[in-house]
Amino acid sequence: MAKMIFVNLPVTDLPRAKAFYEAIGFTNNLNFTDDTAACMVLTDVIHVMLLTHDKFMHFSPRKIGDAKTTCQVLLCISADSRADVDSMIEKAKTAGGAIDVMPTDEYDFMYGRNFEDLDGHLWAPMWMDPAAAASGPPATSQS
């Protein structure tokens, strides 16, 4: 069985956060959603739990940081093509997210952009040429 990941994110406005994630392609799993949390599904194995601050504090004794001013994690997600990267970026922009807050990653074999959700959490959709990914990183010369 494939391992699943549940990314837990504290959000300040749960209905707005749900709408944002739905706009960029996630679906809401109503079995795990209430007025304090929403389970947003991207794939069978990738889920994002949007949690109100009060609910989030049930799982962590640490202070919730302001994701608009500090960064603890960058969430990179694979895309099937360069066009899919750009599509997710445009959806994030339309839904109110900040886009291209960091430089674009553009190489012959890889392309990635980034966006910030409504609470400042950083996401980076990334496409990599399957042949390049299979062959691994290019060899480097030693001096």
BATI-918578 format. One record per residue (C-alpha): residue number from 1; z, x, y. Coordinates in steps of 0.001 Angstrom, whole numbers, plus 500000, padded with zeros to 6 digits. Layout:
REM residues N
{r NUM; {Z; X; Y}}
...
//
This chain:
REM residues 143
{r 1; {500000; 500000; 500000}}
{r 2; {499096; 501310; 503440}}
{r 3; {501987; 502132; 505749}}
{r 4; {502347; 499835; 508729}}
{r 5; {503424; 500771; 512232}}
{r 6; {505353; 498528; 514590}}
{r 7; {505425; 499982; 518098}}
{r 8; {508307; 498422; 520046}}
{r 9; {507801; 498196; 523805}}
{r 10; {510253; 496852; 526382}}
{r 11; {508565; 494490; 528836}}
{r 12; {509753; 492902; 532055}}
{r 13; {507724; 489672; 531783}}
{r 14; {507035; 488624; 528183}}
{r 15; {504460; 485864; 528892}}
{r 16; {502428; 488195; 531160}}
{r 17; {502658; 491030; 528631}}
{r 18; {501476; 488732; 525803}}
{r 19; {498533; 487581; 527914}}
{r 20; {497619; 491207; 528721}}
{r 21; {497627; 492281; 525071}}
{r 22; {495652; 489197; 524022}}
{r 23; {493079; 490028; 526726}}
{r 24; {492521; 493506; 525284}}
{r 25; {492032; 492268; 521727}}
{r 26; {495444; 491824; 520091}}
{r 27; {496428; 488532; 518456}}
{r 28; {499877; 486977; 518561}}
{r 29; {501646; 486533; 515207}}
{r 30; {503642; 483391; 515894}}
{r 31; {505867; 483990; 512837}}
{r 32; {507552; 486840; 514710}}
{r 33; {507405; 485507; 518258}}
{r 34; {510002; 483671; 520303}}
{r 35; {511210; 483682; 523912}}
{r 36; {512587; 487249; 523533}}
{r 37; {509855; 488955; 521497}}
{r 38; {506186; 488752; 520577}}
{r 39; {504458; 490412; 517643}}
{r 40; {500997; 491435; 518791}}
{r 41; {498621; 492427; 515980}}
{r 42; {495711; 494836; 516423}}
{r 43; {494935; 495448; 512724}}
{r 44; {496581; 494720; 509395}}
{r 45; {498674; 497867; 509824}}
{r 46; {499105; 498200; 513613}}
{r 47; {501490; 495858; 515406}}
{r 48; {503101; 496009; 518838}}
{r 49; {506419; 494272; 519319}}
{r 50; {506806; 493244; 522941}}
{r 51; {510521; 492845; 523621}}
{r 52; {512409; 491617; 526651}}
{r 53; {514787; 494263; 527965}}
{r 54; {517807; 492364; 526599}}
{r 55; {516212; 492147; 523137}}
{r 56; {515102; 495801; 523215}}
{r 57; {518697; 496864; 523898}}
{r 58; {519713; 495336; 520526}}
{r 59; {517731; 498130; 518848}}
{r 60; {518558; 501115; 521050}}
{r 61; {521728; 502179; 522851}}
{r 62; {519671; 504283; 525264}}
{r 63; {518749; 503261; 528773}}
{r 64; {515240; 501849; 529100}}
{r 65; {513132; 504215; 531166}}
{r 66; {510670; 503148; 533817}}
{r 67; {507326; 503745; 532105}}
{r 68; {505609; 503735; 535515}}
{r 69; {507464; 506906; 536550}}
{r 70; {508296; 508649; 533252}}
{r 71; {506461; 509108; 529978}}
{r 72; {507979; 509456; 526552}}
{r 73; {504981; 508472; 524465}}
{r 74; {501191; 508169; 524784}}
{r 75; {499744; 505627; 522376}}
{r 76; {496346; 506805; 521137}}
{r 77; {494256; 504288; 519219}}
{r 78; {490967; 504958; 517450}}
{r 79; {487784; 503200; 518466}}
{r 80; {484571; 502725; 516484}}
{r 81; {482295; 503955; 519282}}
{r 82; {482158; 505183; 522865}}
{r 83; {481159; 501648; 523846}}
{r 84; {484314; 500289; 522175}}
{r 85; {486414; 502726; 524229}}
{r 86; {484776; 501520; 527437}}
{r 87; {485110; 497881; 526374}}
{r 88; {488866; 498167; 525847}}
{r 89; {489211; 499918; 529206}}
{r 90; {487305; 497151; 530975}}
{r 91; {489412; 494495; 529246}}
{r 92; {492586; 496286; 530339}}
{r 93; {491300; 496456; 533924}}
{r 94; {490368; 492761; 533956}}
{r 95; {493802; 491870; 532562}}
{r 96; {495555; 493738; 535393}}
{r 97; {496152; 497147; 533852}}
{r 98; {495619; 500433; 535664}}
{r 99; {492750; 502410; 534157}}
{r 100; {491853; 506090; 533979}}
{r 101; {495300; 507174; 535155}}
{r 102; {494684; 510526; 533442}}
{r 103; {491430; 512497; 533102}}
{r 104; {488825; 511246; 530638}}
{r 105; {488477; 513278; 527423}}
{r 106; {484768; 513875; 526960}}
{r 107; {483285; 516335; 524485}}
{r 108; {480196; 516315; 522260}}
{r 109; {482286; 515044; 519330}}
{r 110; {485006; 513010; 521079}}
{r 111; {485385; 510524; 523929}}
{r 112; {488556; 508963; 525213}}
{r 113; {489842; 507143; 528254}}
{r 114; {493217; 505658; 529090}}
{r 115; {494985; 502719; 530640}}
{r 116; {498451; 501638; 531628}}
{r 117; {499707; 498208; 530599}}
{r 118; {501578; 495962; 533041}}
{r 119; {504862; 497777; 532367}}
{r 120; {503363; 501269; 532640}}
{r 121; {503042; 502093; 528909}}
{r 122; {500135; 504513; 528433}}
{r 123; {497359; 503795; 525932}}
{r 124; {494381; 506008; 525068}}
{r 125; {491504; 504498; 523101}}
{r 126; {489570; 507403; 521541}}
{r 127; {486279; 507727; 519648}}
{r 128; {485528; 510756; 517484}}
{r 129; {482235; 511506; 515732}}
{r 130; {482996; 510914; 512025}}
{r 131; {481079; 514046; 510950}}
{r 132; {483045; 516173; 513413}}
{r 133; {486324; 514659; 512264}}
{r 134; {485460; 515398; 508618}}
{r 135; {484648; 519047; 509335}}
{r 136; {487806; 519715; 511343}}
{r 137; {488229; 521719; 514536}}
{r 138; {485678; 524408; 515397}}
{r 139; {486560; 527926; 514319}}
{r 140; {487935; 530145; 517052}}
{r 141; {487255; 533830; 517388}}
{r 142; {490139; 536270; 517412}}
{r 143; {490243; 539076; 519933}}
//
